[in-house]
Amino acid sequence: MTQRSRSASDGTRGRPRSRRTVALVLAATVLAGLLVATQVPDPWGDVGGDVLYAVATYVLVVLVLARVRPVVAGAVALGWCWAVEAAQAAGLATAVNDAVPPAAWLLGSTFAVRDLVCYLGGVAAACAADAWAATRRRRTSG
């Protein structure tokens, strides 16, 4: 398989994502999420934190799987977010958080249906932004 056909088949024709840029976006997203979750009053702080958690999860998937298509990255990120909510509903997150308190930042503590919707919105926004950026990369690469 040639580089051109490999690139065409994985949905990243043109210049691939810059890992440095993706890492910077991840750092900025995590920082924004921490600020929103700790400084913005609820319910907006909770909702904003959940949306940014989903965006950070999407960006982490893209960082690890550099050539992944946006829709695949979105499915993986949403699957993780919803699995965390399922762990909360089953009480698993509470058990882990009791044993390792900092895990609460990753696993949360309480199941809420609203979180599922927030995660969907965050992943959808990240997926749309990534797809838009891919279109721009294709236009500028040739």
MDAnalysis code that builds the backbone (N, CA, C; Angstrom):
import MDAnalysis as mda
import numpy as np

u = mda.Universe.empty(426, n_residues=142, atom_resindex=np.repeat(np.arange(142), 3), trajectory=True)
u.add_TopologyAttr("name", ["N", "CA", "C"] * 142)
u.add_TopologyAttr("resid", np.arange(1, 143))
u.add_TopologyAttr("resname", ["MET", "THR", "GLN", "ARG", "SER", "ARG", "SER", "ALA", "SER", "ASP", "GLY", "THR", "ARG", "GLY", "ARG", "PRO", "ARG", "SER", "ARG", "ARG", "THR", "VAL", "ALA", "LEU", "VAL", "LEU", "ALA", "ALA", "THR", "VAL", "LEU", "ALA", "GLY", "LEU", "LEU", "VAL", "ALA", "THR", "GLN", "VAL", "PRO", "ASP", "PRO", "TRP", "GLY", "ASP", "VAL", "GLY", "GLY", "ASP", "VAL", "LEU", "TYR", "ALA", "VAL", "ALA", "THR", "TYR", "VAL", "LEU", "VAL", "VAL", "LEU", "VAL", "LEU", "ALA", "ARG", "VAL", "ARG", "PRO", "VAL", "VAL", "ALA", "GLY", "ALA", "VAL", "ALA", "LEU", "GLY", "TRP", "CYS", "TRP", "ALA", "VAL", "GLU", "ALA", "ALA", "GLN", "ALA", "ALA", "GLY", "LEU", "ALA", "THR", "ALA", "VAL", "ASN", "ASP", "ALA", "VAL", "PRO", "PRO", "ALA", "ALA", "TRP", "LEU", "LEU", "GLY", "SER", "THR", "PHE", "ALA", "VAL", "ARG", "ASP", "LEU", "VAL", "CYS", "TYR", "LEU", "GLY", "GLY", "VAL", "ALA", "ALA", "ALA", "CYS", "ALA", "ALA", "ASP", "ALA", "TRP", "ALA", "ALA", "THR", "ARG", "ARG", "ARG", "ARG", "THR", "SER", "GLY"])
u.atoms.positions = np.array([
    [0.854, -1.170, 0.000],
    [0.000, 0.000, 0.000],
    [0.902, 1.236, 0.000],
    [0.627, 2.164, -0.847],
    [1.443, 3.380, -0.922],
    [1.049, 4.347, 0.185],
    [1.917, 5.322, 0.413],
    [1.609, 6.321, 1.438],
    [0.318, 7.058, 1.095],
    [0.136, 7.362, -0.196],
    [-1.071, 8.085, -0.601],
    [-2.324, 7.255, -0.331],
    [-2.315, 5.961, -0.698],
    [-3.508, 5.152, -0.471],
    [-3.716, 4.871, 1.010],
    [-2.626, 4.697, 1.769],
    [-2.745, 4.498, 3.211],
    [-3.352, 5.747, 3.838],
    [-2.883, 6.904, 3.409],
    [-3.398, 8.167, 3.939],
    [-4.864, 8.342, 3.583],
    [-5.221, 7.978, 2.358],
    [-6.608, 8.125, 1.930],
    [-7.519, 7.175, 2.701],
    [-7.017, 5.966, 3.011],
    [-7.874, 5.000, 3.682],
    [-8.101, 5.321, 5.151],
    [-7.183, 6.042, 5.775],
    [-7.383, 6.331, 7.198],
    [-8.025, 7.691, 7.441],
    [-8.365, 8.402, 6.390],
    [-9.108, 9.644, 6.544],
    [-8.273, 10.852, 6.912],
    [-6.945, 10.759, 6.796],
    [-6.103, 11.883, 7.198],
    [-5.279, 12.400, 6.022],
    [-5.842, 12.409, 4.845],
    [-5.113, 12.923, 3.691],
    [-4.591, 14.312, 3.979],
    [-3.481, 14.640, 3.346],
    [-2.855, 15.923, 3.618],
    [-1.921, 15.775, 4.796],
    [-1.597, 16.882, 5.402],
    [-0.683, 16.849, 6.550],
    [-1.355, 16.173, 7.741],
    [-0.630, 15.285, 8.418],
    [-1.203, 14.687, 9.623],
    [-1.245, 15.702, 10.759],
    [-1.962, 15.356, 11.795],
    [-2.010, 16.221, 12.978],
    [-0.618, 16.339, 13.577],
    [-0.289, 17.497, 14.062],
    [0.969, 17.706, 14.771],
    [0.798, 17.226, 16.209],
    [1.636, 16.282, 16.627],
    [1.517, 15.770, 18.006],
    [1.753, 16.880, 19.024],
    [2.655, 17.798, 18.714],
    [2.913, 18.899, 19.646],
    [1.669, 19.771, 19.797],
    [1.023, 20.069, 18.682],
    [-0.200, 20.868, 18.735],
    [-1.289, 20.132, 19.512],
    [-1.437, 18.846, 19.244],
    [-2.453, 18.058, 19.947],
    [-2.153, 18.029, 21.446],
    [-0.882, 17.874, 21.814],
    [-0.511, 17.867, 23.235],
    [-0.811, 19.213, 23.892],
    [-0.562, 20.300, 23.178],
    [-0.872, 21.628, 23.719],
    [-2.379, 21.815, 23.877],
    [-3.147, 21.334, 22.912],
    [-4.617, 21.415, 23.016],
    [-5.092, 20.597, 24.212],
    [-4.497, 19.429, 24.418],
    [-4.873, 18.606, 25.572],
    [-4.567, 19.338, 26.876],
    [-3.377, 19.909, 26.983],
    [-3.005, 20.630, 28.208],
    [-3.951, 21.806, 28.464],
    [-4.268, 22.554, 27.416],
    [-5.176, 23.694, 27.565],
    [-6.575, 23.237, 27.961],
    [-7.021, 22.135, 27.386],
    [-8.353, 21.621, 27.696],
    [-8.438, 21.133, 29.144],
    [-7.406, 20.428, 29.593],
    [-7.384, 19.953, 30.983],
    [-7.362, 21.138, 31.943],
    [-6.538, 22.130, 31.653],
    [-6.479, 23.316, 32.501],
    [-7.833, 24.031, 32.541],
    [-8.439, 24.214, 31.381],
    [-9.757, 24.858, 31.329],
    [-10.785, 24.039, 32.098],
    [-10.740, 22.716, 31.957],
    [-11.674, 21.862, 32.672],
    [-11.523, 21.966, 34.182],
    [-10.272, 21.994, 34.645],
    [-10.036, 22.136, 36.088],
    [-10.528, 23.488, 36.594],
    [-10.263, 24.529, 35.823],
    [-10.727, 25.864, 36.226],
    [-12.248, 25.943, 36.261],
    [-12.891, 25.443, 35.232],
    [-14.354, 25.495, 35.164],
    [-14.967, 24.657, 36.290],
    [-14.445, 23.446, 36.477],
    [-15.019, 22.555, 37.487],
    [-14.833, 23.068, 38.908],
    [-13.767, 23.833, 39.141],
    [-13.504, 24.292, 40.510],
    [-13.902, 25.744, 40.769],
    [-14.060, 26.554, 39.724],
    [-14.305, 27.985, 39.923],
    [-15.675, 28.467, 39.477],
    [-16.337, 27.729, 38.607],
    [-17.653, 28.153, 38.096],
    [-18.732, 27.480, 38.942],
    [-19.697, 28.275, 39.440],
    [-20.748, 27.689, 40.280],
    [-21.594, 26.672, 39.505],
    [-22.106, 25.690, 40.247],
    [-22.991, 24.698, 39.633],
    [-24.338, 25.329, 39.336],
    [-25.067, 24.880, 38.357],
    [-24.821, 23.682, 37.573],
    [-23.852, 23.887, 36.409],
    [-23.503, 25.135, 36.099],
    [-22.671, 25.401, 34.914],
    [-21.258, 24.858, 35.057],
    [-20.723, 24.899, 36.263],
    [-19.392, 24.355, 36.475],
    [-19.362, 22.848, 36.255],
    [-20.404, 22.176, 36.717],
    [-20.495, 20.732, 36.537],
    [-20.669, 20.378, 35.058],
    [-21.575, 21.066, 34.394],
    [-21.823, 20.813, 32.973],
    [-20.568, 21.139, 32.150],
    [-19.982, 22.308, 32.395],
    [-18.784, 22.693, 31.655],
    [-17.633, 21.740, 31.900],
    [-17.477, 21.306, 33.140],
    [-16.427, 20.343, 33.458],
    [-16.637, 19.027, 32.729],
    [-17.885, 18.568, 32.654],
    [-18.187, 17.319, 31.950],
    [-17.924, 17.441, 30.452],
    [-18.329, 18.551, 29.871],
    [-18.095, 18.759, 28.442],
    [-16.590, 18.792, 28.160],
    [-15.838, 19.511, 28.987],
    [-14.397, 19.598, 28.772],
    [-13.695, 18.274, 29.069],
    [-14.213, 17.474, 29.982],
    [-13.690, 16.128, 30.225],
    [-13.811, 15.298, 28.951],
    [-14.963, 15.382, 28.302],
    [-15.179, 14.638, 27.065],
    [-14.257, 15.135, 25.957],
    [-14.079, 16.445, 25.861],
    [-13.168, 17.002, 24.857],
    [-11.742, 16.519, 25.133],
    [-11.322, 16.560, 26.391],
    [-9.965, 16.105, 26.742],
    [-9.792, 14.623, 26.420],
    [-10.821, 13.828, 26.654],
    [-10.753, 12.402, 26.320],
    [-10.577, 12.220, 24.824],
    [-11.316, 12.974, 24.034],
    [-11.190, 12.916, 22.574],
    [-9.767, 13.298, 22.154],
    [-9.260, 14.378, 22.700],
    [-7.924, 14.849, 22.328],
    [-6.867, 13.826, 22.739],
    [-7.043, 13.183, 23.880],
    [-6.104, 12.149, 24.303],
    [-6.114, 10.973, 23.323],
    [-7.285, 10.576, 22.860],
    [-7.376, 9.508, 21.866],
    [-6.605, 9.908, 20.608],
    [-6.779, 11.139, 20.165],
    [-6.087, 11.628, 18.970],
    [-4.574, 11.681, 19.200],
    [-4.160, 12.025, 20.407],
    [-2.729, 12.073, 20.713],
    [-2.119, 10.677, 20.655],
    [-2.822, 9.699, 21.191],
    [-2.307, 8.327, 21.220],
    [-2.399, 7.670, 19.844],
    [-3.494, 7.894, 19.153],
    [-3.726, 7.294, 17.825],
    [-3.694, 8.408, 16.780],
    [-2.519, 8.860, 16.439],
    [-2.334, 10.089, 15.664],
    [-3.101, 10.129, 14.340],
    [-3.248, 9.030, 13.667],
    [-3.895, 9.050, 12.350],
    [-5.347, 8.577, 12.365],
    [-5.933, 8.515, 13.548],
    [-7.308, 8.054, 13.670],
    [-8.268, 9.057, 13.030],
    [-9.309, 8.536, 12.394],
    [-10.334, 9.403, 11.819],
    [-11.177, 10.013, 12.930],
    [-11.686, 11.218, 12.713],
    [-12.482, 11.878, 13.758],
    [-13.645, 11.040, 14.275],
    [-14.361, 10.373, 13.408],
    [-15.522, 9.600, 13.863],
    [-15.081, 8.426, 14.736],
    [-13.948, 7.817, 14.425],
    [-13.443, 6.709, 15.247],
    [-12.953, 7.240, 16.598],
    [-12.218, 8.347, 16.575],
    [-11.766, 8.963, 17.825],
    [-12.972, 9.334, 18.687],
    [-14.010, 9.845, 18.054],
    [-15.221, 10.203, 18.781],
    [-15.887, 8.998, 19.417],
    [-15.950, 7.905, 18.684],
    [-16.568, 6.687, 19.227],
    [-15.771, 6.157, 20.417],
    [-14.447, 6.164, 20.319],
    [-13.608, 5.682, 21.422],
    [-13.769, 6.596, 22.641],
    [-13.711, 7.896, 22.419],
    [-13.827, 8.853, 23.528],
    [-15.197, 8.748, 24.201],
    [-16.248, 8.692, 23.407],
    [-17.591, 8.594, 23.984],
    [-17.764, 7.269, 24.722],
    [-17.201, 6.199, 24.158],
    [-17.264, 4.900, 24.831],
    [-16.599, 4.945, 26.195],
    [-15.422, 5.603, 26.281],
    [-14.737, 5.739, 27.565],
    [-15.600, 6.537, 28.551],
    [-16.086, 7.683, 28.104],
    [-16.877, 8.546, 28.991],
    [-18.104, 7.813, 29.520],
    [-18.798, 7.124, 28.646],
    [-19.991, 6.407, 29.074],
    [-19.633, 5.207, 29.951],
    [-18.483, 4.580, 29.711],
    [-18.037, 3.475, 30.568],
    [-17.750, 3.988, 31.985],
    [-17.194, 5.182, 32.078],
    [-16.959, 5.786, 33.405],
    [-18.284, 6.006, 34.115],
    [-19.287, 6.489, 33.408],
    [-20.607, 6.670, 34.025],
    [-21.207, 5.341, 34.459],
    [-20.993, 4.308, 33.654],
    [-21.487, 2.980, 34.036],
    [-20.777, 2.489, 35.302],
    [-19.483, 2.761, 35.399],
    [-18.727, 2.395, 36.602],
    [-19.258, 3.144, 37.823],
    [-19.653, 4.383, 37.624],
    [-20.252, 5.148, 38.722],
    [-21.586, 4.533, 39.133],
    [-22.403, 4.187, 38.154],
    [-23.718, 3.610, 38.443],
    [-23.584, 2.278, 39.177],
    [-22.532, 1.523, 38.864],
    [-22.327, 0.211, 39.480],
    [-21.614, 0.291, 40.830],
    [-21.145, 1.489, 41.201],
    [-20.437, 1.641, 42.470],
    [-18.944, 1.363, 42.378],
    [-18.466, 0.965, 41.213],
    [-17.041, 0.670, 41.034],
    [-16.181, 1.914, 41.205],
    [-16.645, 3.044, 40.679],
    [-15.878, 4.292, 40.794],
    [-15.701, 4.677, 42.263],
    [-16.718, 4.506, 43.061],
    [-16.626, 4.833, 44.484],
    [-15.585, 3.964, 45.174],
    [-15.569, 2.679, 44.854],
    [-14.592, 1.767, 45.462],
    [-13.165, 2.170, 45.087],
    [-12.956, 2.492, 43.830],
    [-11.617, 2.909, 43.386],
    [-11.246, 4.236, 44.035],
    [-12.172, 5.171, 44.061],
    [-11.907, 6.489, 44.648],
    [-11.591, 6.400, 46.143],
    [-12.234, 5.469, 46.842],
    [-11.939, 5.275, 48.257],
    [-10.505, 4.775, 48.448],
    [-10.072, 3.896, 47.561],
    [-8.718, 3.336, 47.661],
    [-7.662, 4.315, 47.151],
    [-8.004, 5.078, 46.113],
    [-7.067, 6.019, 45.490],
    [-7.803, 7.342, 45.266],
    [-7.823, 8.229, 46.253],
    [-8.619, 9.465, 46.156],
    [-8.373, 10.321, 44.909],
    [-7.141, 10.473, 44.402],
    [-6.978, 11.284, 43.187],
    [-7.692, 10.707, 41.957],
    [-8.055, 9.428, 42.012],
    [-8.777, 8.824, 40.891],
    [-10.127, 9.488, 40.667],
    [-10.629, 10.191, 41.668],
    [-11.924, 10.872, 41.522],
    [-11.896, 11.893, 40.389],
    [-10.720, 12.482, 40.113],
    [-10.621, 13.435, 39.000],
    [-10.820, 12.743, 37.658],
    [-10.489, 11.470, 37.593],
    [-10.631, 10.714, 36.351],
    [-11.971, 9.993, 36.287],
    [-12.418, 9.442, 37.414],
    [-13.605, 8.593, 37.418],
    [-14.874, 9.269, 37.911],
    [-14.756, 10.458, 38.500],
    [-15.939, 11.099, 39.055],
    [-16.456, 10.313, 40.245],
    [-17.673, 10.632, 40.668],
    [-18.168, 9.948, 41.865],
    [-19.621, 9.504, 41.765],
    [-20.462, 10.267, 41.090],
    [-21.896, 10.009, 41.126],
    [-22.459, 9.929, 39.717],
    [-23.241, 8.889, 39.462],
    [-23.884, 8.749, 38.156],
    [-24.960, 9.812, 37.980],
    [-24.977, 10.413, 36.793],
    [-26.035, 11.366, 36.443],
    [-26.300, 11.244, 34.940],
    [-27.552, 11.093, 34.583],
    [-27.919, 10.978, 33.167],
    [-27.455, 12.224, 32.403],
    [-27.531, 13.385, 33.053],
    [-27.101, 14.631, 32.403],
    [-25.661, 14.537, 31.916],
    [-24.810, 13.828, 32.657],
    [-23.415, 13.675, 32.251],
    [-23.298, 12.978, 30.905],
    [-24.150, 12.003, 30.656],
    [-24.114, 11.294, 29.372],
    [-24.350, 12.261, 28.214],
    [-25.285, 13.177, 28.411],
    [-25.594, 14.174, 27.383],
    [-24.426, 15.156, 27.232],
    [-23.842, 15.565, 28.352],
    [-22.682, 16.471, 28.305],
    [-21.523, 15.833, 27.552],
    [-21.284, 14.556, 27.813],
    [-20.194, 13.858, 27.123],
    [-20.466, 13.786, 25.624],
    [-21.696, 13.507, 25.258],
    [-22.044, 13.462, 23.844],
    [-21.797, 14.821, 23.188],
    [-22.197, 15.892, 23.853],
    [-21.976, 17.235, 23.304],
    [-20.503, 17.577, 23.189],
    [-19.722, 17.245, 24.205],
    [-18.289, 17.532, 24.167],
    [-17.568, 16.760, 23.080],
    [-17.885, 15.477, 22.969],
    [-17.251, 14.658, 21.930],
    [-17.685, 15.128, 20.545],
    [-18.959, 15.454, 20.383],
    [-19.440, 15.942, 19.081],
    [-18.741, 17.236, 18.682],
    [-18.571, 18.142, 19.636],
    [-17.875, 19.405, 19.343],
    [-16.415, 19.153, 18.986],
    [-15.753, 18.281, 19.724],
    [-14.347, 17.976, 19.442],
    [-14.207, 17.291, 18.094],
    [-15.105, 16.386, 17.799],
    [-15.083, 15.671, 16.518],
    [-15.292, 16.646, 15.358],
    [-16.238, 17.549, 15.509],
    [-16.501, 18.545, 14.463],
    [-15.307, 19.464, 14.273],
    [-14.690, 19.899, 15.367],
    [-13.512, 20.774, 15.262],
    [-12.350, 20.039, 14.597],
    [-12.174, 18.767, 14.934],
    [-11.094, 17.981, 14.335],
    [-11.340, 17.757, 12.844],
    [-12.573, 17.458, 12.480],
    [-12.903, 17.270, 11.061],
    [-12.685, 18.566, 10.286],
    [-13.050, 19.690, 10.877],
    [-12.826, 20.996, 10.235],
    [-11.325, 21.239, 10.066],
    [-10.551, 20.931, 11.096],
    [-9.097, 21.121, 11.015],
    [-8.488, 20.207, 9.957],
    [-9.007, 18.984, 9.832],
    [-8.508, 18.068, 8.802],
    [-8.774, 18.630, 7.411],
    [-9.943, 19.238, 7.219],
    [-10.264, 19.860, 5.934],
    [-9.290, 20.990, 5.635],
    [-8.974, 21.793, 6.642],
    [-8.014, 22.888, 6.462],
    [-6.617, 22.355, 6.147],
    [-6.217, 21.264, 6.820],
    [-4.905, 20.677, 6.551],
    [-4.839, 20.172, 5.116],
    [-5.912, 19.546, 4.636],
    [-5.928, 19.051, 3.253],
    [-5.812, 20.203, 2.263],
    [-6.506, 21.295, 2.533],
    [-6.470, 22.446, 1.618],
    [-5.095, 23.078, 1.554],
    [-4.395, 23.115, 2.678],
    [-3.098, 23.770, 2.707],
    [-1.955, 22.851, 2.285],
    [-2.215, 21.536, 2.165],
    [-1.127, 20.620, 1.825],
    [-1.046, 20.320, 0.334],
    [-1.986, 20.766, -0.399],
    [-1.784, 20.526, -1.803],
    [-3.000, 20.354, -2.568],
])
